[in-house]
């Protein structure tokens, strides 16, 4: 299965999953339950220790009401 590789951004981690999860008022356990994975998987993705497959990335984005690109930007923002 294909994996998403996000571009690392100094000081912000490799993705914005934690930011969007917190903005939605969800704990890692809540998002895990809603997407069918363990809370450890959610935390590992947030910390850049696990790259989600496309299906999981789509499920995360759908649950949080954002685009996959919002969670896993391909390029760092310009300064």
C-alpha positions, 0 to 999 in steps of 0.5 A: 500500500502506498504511504504518504511522505510529508515534508518535514518542517523545523519546529512543527513536526512532519505533519499537522495532524495533532493541530487539526485533531486538537482544533476538532476537540478530539483526543488521540483515542477519539480519532483512533476509534473513529478511524479504526486504528489504535491511539498509539498509531495516531500518536506515532503519525503525529510524531512522525514515527509512522506514515499512514497509508492512503486509506488511513490518510483519507479517513483521518481527513474525512473525520477532521473535515479537512483535506489530506493536503492540510494534514500532510503538506507536500511542501513546507510553507514559504517564509 
